[in-house]
Amino acid sequence: EIKKQWNRIEKRTETGAEADYKLAIIDAEDFLIEMLDKAGYEGKDFEEAVQDSGKLLSSIFDELIIAHETRNSIVYDPDFKLSSKVSKKVLATFESAINTVGLS
């Protein structure tokens, strides 16, 4: 089920269009939040939910915060430009976190 959901997110990026990468990043963070919630990790915001996971995501905590900041830039700054290199790194970070939470 996790793989199926992730494949839907990745499929968005196949066009190579910046807008589709942006949507994929938003979807990826939403999926991670959903996974954290299902696993019982909570917080009033994204950062707290990740911190609540303790050691589970501590090795990529900084990358997750950067990914989250990128997602916020996409959502709140209509002029935000997203390169394909940055989007691939952000998506890889979310994928890693999702897989880690999914295996716990």
C-alpha positions in Angstrom: 0.0 0.0 0.0 2.9 2.4 0.8 4.6 1.6 -2.5 1.3 2.1 -4.4 0.8 5.5 -2.8 4.4 6.5 -3.4 4.2 5.4 -7.1 1.2 7.8 -7.5 3.3 10.6 -6.1 6.2 9.7 -8.3 4.0 9.5 -11.4 3.3 13.2 -11.1 7.0 14.0 -11.8 7.0 12.1 -15.1 6.0 15.2 -17.0 9.1 17.0 -15.8 6.9 20.1 -15.3 7.8 22.3 -12.3 4.1 22.5 -11.3 3.9 18.7 -11.2 7.0 18.5 -9.0 5.5 21.0 -6.7 2.3 19.0 -6.4 4.3 15.8 -5.8 6.2 17.5 -2.9 3.0 18.7 -1.3 1.5 15.2 -1.7 4.7 13.6 -0.3 4.6 15.6 2.9 0.9 15.0 3.3 1.6 11.3 3.0 4.4 11.4 5.5 2.2 13.3 8.0 -0.5 10.6 7.5 2.1 7.8 8.1 3.4 9.5 11.2 -0.1 9.9 12.5 -1.0 6.3 11.8 2.2 5.2 13.7 1.1 7.3 16.7 3.6 10.2 16.3 1.9 13.5 16.9 2.7 17.2 17.1 1.0 20.5 16.6 3.0 20.9 13.4 5.3 19.0 11.0 8.5 19.5 13.0 6.9 18.3 16.3 5.5 15.2 14.6 8.9 14.4 13.2 10.5 15.0 16.6 7.9 12.8 18.3 9.2 9.9 16.2 12.4 10.1 18.3 15.3 8.2 16.9 13.3 6.8 14.0 13.8 9.9 11.8 16.6 11.6 13.7 19.3 10.7 11.1 17.4 12.7 8.5 15.8 15.3 10.7 17.7 18.3 9.2 16.9 17.1 5.6 13.2 16.7 6.6 13.1 20.3 7.9 14.7 21.6 4.6 12.2 19.5 2.7 9.3 20.9 4.8 10.6 24.5 4.2 10.7 23.8 0.5 7.1 22.6 0.7 6.1 25.7 2.5 7.8 27.9 -0.1 5.8 26.1 -2.8 2.5 26.7 -0.9 3.0 30.2 0.3 5.2 31.9 -2.3 3.6 32.0 -5.8 6.9 33.1 -7.3 8.9 30.3 -5.8 11.1 28.6 -8.4 11.8 24.9 -8.0 14.7 23.2 -9.8 14.5 19.6 -10.8 17.6 18.9 -8.7 16.1 20.3 -5.5 12.7 18.6 -6.2 14.4 15.2 -6.6 16.4 15.7 -3.4 13.2 16.7 -1.4 11.2 13.8 -2.8 14.0 11.4 -2.0 14.1 12.7 1.6 10.3 12.3 2.0 10.5 8.8 0.4 13.2 7.8 2.9 11.2 9.0 5.8 8.0 7.4 4.6 9.7 4.0 4.1 11.3 4.3 7.6 8.0 5.1 9.3 6.3 2.3 7.2 8.8 -0.3 8.4 8.6 0.7 12.1 
